[in-house]
Amino acid sequence: MEENKSNGFSIASLVLGIVSIVLGLFIWWLGIITGIVGIVLGVVGRKKNPTGMATAGIVLSIIGLILSSLVIIACAACIGAAGGLAALA
């Protein structure tokens, strides 16, 4: 009988993916860092033991990375709009 061994890289990727989504909303630069590290660990974990946990970690890390990027774009747009309104006044 074959045992289903969990992979530490997959677990770490899953945790970092969840953390990157949460941090992406509040601390965008930390969300980007944890998202990138989560993607790397997920790919390594998937090569060692292809499980659904590694895939979920990769997907969550990508979502966190995109969310952090959208926060950066939204902040830049708000700053640009505020600068445009200040020029009109």
N, CA, C and O atoms as CSV, one atom per row, in Angstrom:
chain,resi,resn,atom,element,x,y,z
A,1,MET,N,N,0.837,-1.178,0.000
A,1,MET,CA,C,0.000,0.000,0.000
A,1,MET,C,C,0.885,1.244,0.000
A,1,MET,O,O,1.865,1.319,0.741
A,2,GLU,N,N,0.543,2.184,-0.808
A,2,GLU,CA,C,1.338,3.411,-0.940
A,2,GLU,C,C,0.793,4.488,-0.001
A,2,GLU,O,O,-0.402,4.783,0.000
A,3,GLU,N,N,1.682,5.063,0.788
A,3,GLU,CA,C,1.281,6.120,1.709
A,3,GLU,C,C,1.272,7.463,0.988
A,3,GLU,O,O,2.101,7.725,0.116
A,4,ASN,N,N,0.342,8.287,1.362
A,4,ASN,CA,C,0.245,9.630,0.779
A,4,ASN,C,C,1.012,10.582,1.692
A,4,ASN,O,O,0.483,11.057,2.696
A,5,LYS,N,N,2.253,10.851,1.335
A,5,LYS,CA,C,3.104,11.720,2.147
A,5,LYS,C,C,2.870,13.175,1.756
A,5,LYS,O,O,2.832,13.520,0.576
A,6,SER,N,N,2.715,14.013,2.769
A,6,SER,CA,C,2.559,15.433,2.476
A,6,SER,C,C,3.931,16.050,2.256
A,6,SER,O,O,4.925,15.631,2.849
A,7,ASN,N,N,3.960,17.029,1.411
A,7,ASN,CA,C,5.199,17.682,1.035
A,7,ASN,C,C,5.271,19.033,1.745
A,7,ASN,O,O,4.327,19.820,1.679
A,8,GLY,N,N,6.380,19.302,2.420
A,8,GLY,CA,C,6.536,20.555,3.147
A,8,GLY,C,C,6.501,21.767,2.234
A,8,GLY,O,O,6.004,22.823,2.625
A,9,PHE,N,N,7.021,21.628,1.025
A,9,PHE,CA,C,6.999,22.743,0.076
A,9,PHE,C,C,5.566,23.084,-0.331
A,9,PHE,O,O,5.224,24.256,-0.493
A,10,SER,N,N,4.738,22.064,-0.494
A,10,SER,CA,C,3.347,22.292,-0.871
A,10,SER,C,C,2.585,23.001,0.248
A,10,SER,O,O,1.804,23.917,-0.007
A,11,ILE,N,N,2.816,22.573,1.478
A,11,ILE,CA,C,2.154,23.195,2.623
A,11,ILE,C,C,2.602,24.645,2.764
A,11,ILE,O,O,1.782,25.535,2.992
A,12,ALA,N,N,3.904,24.879,2.627
A,12,ALA,CA,C,4.427,26.244,2.728
A,12,ALA,C,C,3.866,27.130,1.618
A,12,ALA,O,O,3.557,28.299,1.852
A,13,SER,N,N,3.735,26.584,0.421
A,13,SER,CA,C,3.178,27.347,-0.694
A,13,SER,C,C,1.720,27.693,-0.440
A,13,SER,O,O,1.288,28.806,-0.740
A,14,LEU,N,N,0.960,26.758,0.106
A,14,LEU,CA,C,-0.441,27.002,0.404
A,14,LEU,C,C,-0.597,28.087,1.466
A,14,LEU,O,O,-1.434,28.979,1.335
A,15,VAL,N,N,0.214,28.003,2.517
A,15,VAL,CA,C,0.157,29.006,3.584
A,15,VAL,C,C,0.567,30.376,3.057
A,15,VAL,O,O,-0.090,31.375,3.353
A,16,LEU,N,N,1.642,30.433,2.281
A,16,LEU,CA,C,2.088,31.717,1.729
A,16,LEU,C,C,1.090,32.288,0.727
A,16,LEU,O,O,0.963,33.506,0.607
A,17,GLY,N,N,0.386,31.428,0.012
A,17,GLY,CA,C,-0.651,31.906,-0.893
A,17,GLY,C,C,-1.788,32.576,-0.145
A,17,GLY,O,O,-2.276,33.628,-0.560
A,18,ILE,N,N,-2.213,31.970,0.960
A,18,ILE,CA,C,-3.268,32.571,1.781
A,18,ILE,C,C,-2.784,33.876,2.393
A,18,ILE,O,O,-3.513,34.868,2.411
A,19,VAL,N,N,-1.548,33.874,2.895
A,19,VAL,CA,C,-0.988,35.087,3.504
A,19,VAL,C,C,-0.835,36.197,2.473
A,19,VAL,O,O,-1.061,37.366,2.788
A,20,SER,N,N,-0.454,35.850,1.244
A,20,SER,CA,C,-0.273,36.885,0.219
A,20,SER,C,C,-1.599,37.531,-0.170
A,20,SER,O,O,-1.630,38.713,-0.510
A,21,ILE,N,N,-2.697,36.768,-0.127
A,21,ILE,CA,C,-4.008,37.357,-0.424
A,21,ILE,C,C,-4.392,38.342,0.673
A,21,ILE,O,O,-4.862,39.443,0.386
A,22,VAL,N,N,-4.194,37.951,1.922
A,22,VAL,CA,C,-4.554,38.821,3.038
A,22,VAL,C,C,-3.671,40.066,3.058
A,22,VAL,O,O,-4.165,41.182,3.217
A,23,LEU,N,N,-2.369,39.871,2.898
A,23,LEU,CA,C,-1.454,41.010,2.941
A,23,LEU,C,C,-1.551,41.884,1.698
A,23,LEU,O,O,-1.207,43.065,1.738
A,24,GLY,N,N,-2.016,41.311,0.602
A,24,GLY,CA,C,-2.153,42.083,-0.629
A,24,GLY,C,C,-3.130,43.235,-0.494
A,24,GLY,O,O,-3.024,44.232,-1.209
A,25,LEU,N,N,-4.076,43.105,0.415
A,25,LEU,CA,C,-5.059,44.165,0.614
A,25,LEU,C,C,-4.540,45.298,1.483
A,25,LEU,O,O,-4.973,46.441,1.341
A,26,PHE,N,N,-3.619,44.988,2.378
A,26,PHE,CA,C,-3.192,45.974,3.363
A,26,PHE,C,C,-1.730,46.399,3.201
A,26,PHE,O,O,-1.424,47.592,3.194
A,27,ILE,N,N,-0.844,45.436,3.072
A,27,ILE,CA,C,0.593,45.725,2.935
A,27,ILE,C,C,1.025,45.133,1.593
A,27,ILE,O,O,1.484,43.992,1.529
A,28,TRP,N,N,0.874,45.914,0.525
A,28,TRP,CA,C,1.028,45.378,-0.824
A,28,TRP,C,C,2.415,44.850,-1.110
A,28,TRP,O,O,2.552,43.840,-1.801
A,29,TRP,N,N,3.450,45.498,-0.603
A,29,TRP,CA,C,4.812,45.053,-0.918
A,29,TRP,C,C,5.111,43.712,-0.255
A,29,TRP,O,O,5.845,42.903,-0.822
A,30,LEU,N,N,4.569,43.461,0.911
A,30,LEU,CA,C,4.758,42.169,1.567
A,30,LEU,C,C,3.924,41.086,0.881
A,30,LEU,O,O,4.317,39.919,0.843
A,31,GLY,N,N,2.770,41.484,0.341
A,31,GLY,CA,C,1.952,40.556,-0.432
A,31,GLY,C,C,2.648,40.094,-1.700
A,31,GLY,O,O,2.515,38.939,-2.103
A,32,ILE,N,N,3.393,41.001,-2.329
A,32,ILE,CA,C,4.147,40.634,-3.534
A,32,ILE,C,C,5.267,39.655,-3.197
A,32,ILE,O,O,5.482,38.678,-3.913
A,33,ILE,N,N,5.978,39.922,-2.106
A,33,ILE,CA,C,7.087,39.051,-1.718
A,33,ILE,C,C,6.583,37.647,-1.373
A,33,ILE,O,O,7.136,36.655,-1.847
A,34,THR,N,N,5.530,37.563,-0.548
A,34,THR,CA,C,5.016,36.245,-0.171
A,34,THR,C,C,4.391,35.521,-1.363
A,34,THR,O,O,4.428,34.292,-1.432
A,35,GLY,N,N,3.818,36.274,-2.297
A,35,GLY,CA,C,3.274,35.649,-3.498
A,35,GLY,C,C,4.345,35.021,-4.369
A,35,GLY,O,O,4.172,33.909,-4.868
A,36,ILE,N,N,5.439,35.721,-4.552
A,36,ILE,CA,C,6.533,35.190,-5.377
A,36,ILE,C,C,7.165,33.962,-4.719
A,36,ILE,O,O,7.418,32.954,-5.379
A,37,VAL,N,N,7.416,34.060,-3.412
A,37,VAL,CA,C,8.003,32.917,-2.696
A,37,VAL,C,C,7.040,31.728,-2.712
A,37,VAL,O,O,7.472,30.583,-2.847
A,38,GLY,N,N,5.732,31.996,-2.575
A,38,GLY,CA,C,4.742,30.923,-2.626
A,38,GLY,C,C,4.700,30.229,-3.975
A,38,GLY,O,O,4.540,29.010,-4.040
A,39,ILE,N,N,4.842,30.992,-5.057
A,39,ILE,CA,C,4.862,30.394,-6.395
A,39,ILE,C,C,6.080,29.488,-6.558
A,39,ILE,O,O,5.972,28.374,-7.070
A,40,VAL,N,N,7.241,29.979,-6.116
A,40,VAL,CA,C,8.473,29.193,-6.244
A,40,VAL,C,C,8.369,27.895,-5.438
A,40,VAL,O,O,8.703,26.822,-5.940
A,41,LEU,N,N,7.908,27.997,-4.193
A,41,LEU,CA,C,7.781,26.792,-3.362
A,41,LEU,C,C,6.730,25.834,-3.917
A,41,LEU,O,O,6.885,24.618,-3.814
A,42,GLY,N,N,5.665,26.373,-4.504
A,42,GLY,CA,C,4.655,25.517,-5.101
A,42,GLY,C,C,5.173,24.738,-6.298
A,42,GLY,O,O,4.847,23.564,-6.475
A,43,VAL,N,N,5.975,25.391,-7.113
A,43,VAL,CA,C,6.551,24.704,-8.278
A,43,VAL,C,C,7.524,23.613,-7.824
A,43,VAL,O,O,7.519,22.508,-8.368
A,44,VAL,N,N,8.352,23.921,-6.834
A,44,VAL,CA,C,9.292,22.916,-6.314
A,44,VAL,C,C,8.523,21.766,-5.683
A,44,VAL,O,O,8.868,20.603,-5.894
A,45,GLY,N,N,7.485,22.075,-4.911
A,45,GLY,CA,C,6.683,21.027,-4.287
A,45,GLY,C,C,5.937,20.181,-5.296
A,45,GLY,O,O,5.743,18.983,-5.087
A,46,ARG,N,N,5.522,20.791,-6.373
A,46,ARG,CA,C,4.807,20.037,-7.405
A,46,ARG,C,C,5.738,19.097,-8.173
A,46,ARG,O,O,5.317,18.035,-8.631
A,47,LYS,N,N,7.007,19.497,-8.310
A,47,LYS,CA,C,7.972,18.616,-8.969
A,47,LYS,C,C,8.298,17.411,-8.098
A,47,LYS,O,O,8.472,16.304,-8.607
A,48,LYS,N,N,8.381,17.621,-6.779
A,48,LYS,CA,C,8.710,16.516,-5.875
A,48,LYS,C,C,7.543,15.554,-5.702
A,48,LYS,O,O,7.718,14.338,-5.776
A,49,ASN,N,N,6.355,16.099,-5.472
A,49,ASN,CA,C,5.188,15.271,-5.228
A,49,ASN,C,C,3.964,16.006,-5.765
A,49,ASN,O,O,3.398,16.845,-5.063
A,50,PRO,N,N,3.546,15.710,-6.990
A,50,PRO,CA,C,2.433,16.452,-7.581
A,50,PRO,C,C,1.115,16.162,-6.867
A,50,PRO,O,O,0.507,15.108,-7.052
A,51,THR,N,N,0.697,17.110,-6.056
A,51,THR,CA,C,-0.567,16.976,-5.340
A,51,THR,C,C,-1.432,18.204,-5.601
A,51,THR,O,O,-0.986,19.189,-6.188
A,52,GLY,N,N,-2.665,18.118,-5.152
A,52,GLY,CA,C,-3.568,19.241,-5.288
A,52,GLY,C,C,-3.190,20.396,-4.383
A,52,GLY,O,O,-3.508,21.551,-4.663
A,53,MET,N,N,-2.501,20.069,-3.284
A,53,MET,CA,C,-2.097,21.112,-2.346
A,53,MET,C,C,-1.068,22.047,-2.979
A,53,MET,O,O,-1.115,23.257,-2.757
A,54,ALA,N,N,-0.157,21.509,-3.750
A,54,ALA,CA,C,0.843,22.339,-4.432
A,54,ALA,C,C,0.174,23.222,-5.487
A,54,ALA,O,O,0.523,24.393,-5.640
A,55,THR,N,N,-0.776,22.658,-6.200
A,55,THR,CA,C,-1.493,23.431,-7.208
A,55,THR,C,C,-2.309,24.547,-6.567
A,55,THR,O,O,-2.354,25.666,-7.077
A,56,ALA,N,N,-2.946,24.236,-5.457
A,56,ALA,CA,C,-3.726,25.259,-4.753
A,56,ALA,C,C,-2.815,26.370,-4.236
A,56,ALA,O,O,-3.192,27.541,-4.263
A,57,GLY,N,N,-1.624,26.013,-3.767
A,57,GLY,CA,C,-0.667,27.016,-3.307
A,57,GLY,C,C,-0.216,27.933,-4.425
A,57,GLY,O,O,-0.082,29.142,-4.232
A,58,ILE,N,N,0.017,27.355,-5.598
A,58,ILE,CA,C,0.427,28.155,-6.753
A,58,ILE,C,C,-0.694,29.105,-7.154
A,58,ILE,O,O,-0.451,30.285,-7.406
A,59,VAL,N,N,-1.918,28.594,-7.213
A,59,VAL,CA,C,-3.059,29.421,-7.628
A,59,VAL,C,C,-3.295,30.547,-6.627
A,59,VAL,O,O,-3.496,31.693,-7.029
A,60,LEU,N,N,-3.275,30.241,-5.325
A,60,LEU,CA,C,-3.491,31.276,-4.323
A,60,LEU,C,C,-2.370,32.315,-4.338
A,60,LEU,O,O,-2.626,33.502,-4.136
A,61,SER,N,N,-1.146,31.885,-4.573
A,61,SER,CA,C,-0.030,32.828,-4.642
A,61,SER,C,C,-0.162,33.755,-5.845
A,61,SER,O,O,0.137,34.946,-5.753
A,62,ILE,N,N,-0.607,33.214,-6.964
A,62,ILE,CA,C,-0.821,34.047,-8.153
A,62,ILE,C,C,-1.945,35.048,-7.907
A,62,ILE,O,O,-1.837,36.210,-8.299
A,63,ILE,N,N,-3.026,34.605,-7.258
A,63,ILE,CA,C,-4.123,35.515,-6.944
A,63,ILE,C,C,-3.644,36.622,-6.009
A,63,ILE,O,O,-3.997,37.786,-6.198
A,64,GLY,N,N,-2.847,36.272,-5.006
A,64,GLY,CA,C,-2.307,37.281,-4.097
A,64,GLY,C,C,-1.392,38.260,-4.800
A,64,GLY,O,O,-1.401,39.453,-4.494
A,65,LEU,N,N,-0.601,37.766,-5.741
A,65,LEU,CA,C,0.297,38.632,-6.511
A,65,LEU,C,C,-0.495,39.593,-7.389
A,65,LEU,O,O,-0.152,40.772,-7.474
A,66,ILE,N,N,-1.536,39.115,-8.033
A,66,ILE,CA,C,-2.382,39.969,-8.868
A,66,ILE,C,C,-3.114,40.995,-8.009
A,66,ILE,O,O,-3.234,42.158,-8.393
A,67,LEU,N,N,-3.601,40.569,-6.856
A,67,LEU,CA,C,-4.306,41.483,-5.965
A,67,LEU,C,C,-3.392,42.603,-5.479
A,67,LEU,O,O,-3.801,43.762,-5.421
A,68,SER,N,N,-2.160,42.257,-5.132
A,68,SER,CA,C,-1.197,43.275,-4.712
A,68,SER,C,C,-0.889,44.242,-5.844
A,68,SER,O,O,-0.751,45.445,-5.618
A,69,SER,N,N,-0.780,43.725,-7.054
A,69,SER,CA,C,-0.528,44.583,-8.209
A,69,SER,C,C,-1.694,45.524,-8.473
A,69,SER,O,O,-1.485,46.684,-8.831
A,70,LEU,N,N,-2.921,45.039,-8.301
A,70,LEU,CA,C,-4.091,45.899,-8.485
A,70,LEU,C,C,-4.150,47.003,-7.436
A,70,LEU,O,O,-4.585,48.116,-7.731
A,71,VAL,N,N,-3.716,46.704,-6.220
A,71,VAL,CA,C,-3.680,47.739,-5.181
A,71,VAL,C,C,-2.677,48.823,-5.560
A,71,VAL,O,O,-2.947,50.007,-5.359
A,72,ILE,N,N,-1.530,48.440,-6.101
A,72,ILE,CA,C,-0.528,49.419,-6.534
A,72,ILE,C,C,-1.101,50.305,-7.647
A,72,ILE,O,O,-0.939,51.525,-7.620
A,73,ILE,N,N,-1.763,49.691,-8.612
A,73,ILE,CA,C,-2.337,50.449,-9.729
A,73,ILE,C,C,-3.425,51.399,-9.234
A,73,ILE,O,O,-3.504,52.545,-9.678
A,74,ALA,N,N,-4.268,50.918,-8.308
A,74,ALA,CA,C,-5.336,51.770,-7.773
A,74,ALA,C,C,-4.761,52.941,-6.996
A,74,ALA,O,O,-5.273,54.056,-7.097
A,75,CYS,N,N,-3.712,52.712,-6.226
A,75,CYS,CA,C,-3.090,53.810,-5.475
A,75,CYS,C,C,-2.454,54.831,-6.417
A,75,CYS,O,O,-2.553,56.036,-6.190
A,76,ALA,N,N,-1.808,54.352,-7.464
A,76,ALA,CA,C,-1.212,55.266,-8.433
A,76,ALA,C,C,-2.280,56.085,-9.144
A,76,ALA,O,O,-2.079,57.270,-9.409
A,77,ALA,N,N,-3.411,55.464,-9.453
A,77,ALA,CA,C,-4.501,56.198,-10.110
A,77,ALA,C,C,-5.085,57.261,-9.195
A,77,ALA,O,O,-5.409,58.364,-9.635
A,78,CYS,N,N,-5.216,56.920,-7.916
A,78,CYS,CA,C,-5.749,57.908,-6.963
A,78,CYS,C,C,-4.798,59.096,-6.779
A,78,CYS,O,O,-5.232,60.246,-6.703
A,79,ILE,N,N,-3.520,58.805,-6.711
A,79,ILE,CA,C,-2.545,59.873,-6.573
A,79,ILE,C,C,-2.528,60.758,-7.823
A,79,ILE,O,O,-2.427,61.981,-7.727
A,80,GLY,N,N,-2.625,60.132,-8.984
A,80,GLY,CA,C,-2.669,60.886,-10.230
A,80,GLY,C,C,-3.912,61.752,-10.331
A,80,GLY,O,O,-3.846,62.891,-10.791
A,81,ALA,N,N,-5.035,61.218,-9.904
A,81,ALA,CA,C,-6.279,61.984,-9.941
A,81,ALA,C,C,-6.229,63.136,-8.954
A,81,ALA,O,O,-6.721,64.225,-9.251
A,82,ALA,N,N,-5.645,62.917,-7.791
A,82,ALA,CA,C,-5.529,63.993,-6.801
A,82,ALA,C,C,-4.598,65.095,-7.320
A,82,ALA,O,O,-4.834,66.279,-7.082
A,83,GLY,N,N,-3.549,64.695,-8.023
A,83,GLY,CA,C,-2.645,65.690,-8.602
A,83,GLY,C,C,-3.325,66.496,-9.689
A,83,GLY,O,O,-3.085,67.696,-9.823
A,84,GLY,N,N,-4.170,65.843,-10.464
A,84,GLY,CA,C,-4.912,66.544,-11.516
A,84,GLY,C,C,-5.930,67.513,-10.941
A,84,GLY,O,O,-6.136,68.593,-11.494
A,85,LEU,N,N,-6.559,67.147,-9.854
A,85,LEU,CA,C,-7.524,68.045,-9.216
A,85,LEU,C,C,-6.830,69.226,-8.538
A,85,LEU,O,O,-7.360,70.337,-8.500
A,86,ALA,N,N,-5.641,68.968,-8.007
A,86,ALA,CA,C,-4.898,70.055,-7.375
A,86,ALA,C,C,-4.433,71.075,-8.410
A,86,ALA,O,O,-4.314,72.260,-8.101
A,87,ALA,N,N,-4.171,70.624,-9.629
A,87,ALA,CA,C,-3.736,71.543,-10.677
A,87,ALA,C,C,-4.879,72.430,-11.145
A,87,ALA,O,O,-4.651,73.550,-11.601
A,88,LEU,N,N,-6.100,71.939,-11.037
A,88,LEU,CA,C,-7.270,72.712,-11.459
A,88,LEU,C,C,-7.644,73.795,-10.437
A,88,LEU,O,O,-8.241,74.814,-10.785
A,89,ALA,N,N,-7.287,73.558,-9.193
A,89,ALA,CA,C,-7.714,74.503,-8.140
A,89,ALA,C,C,-6.873,75.748,-8.087
A,89,ALA,O,O,-7.118,76.623,-7.256
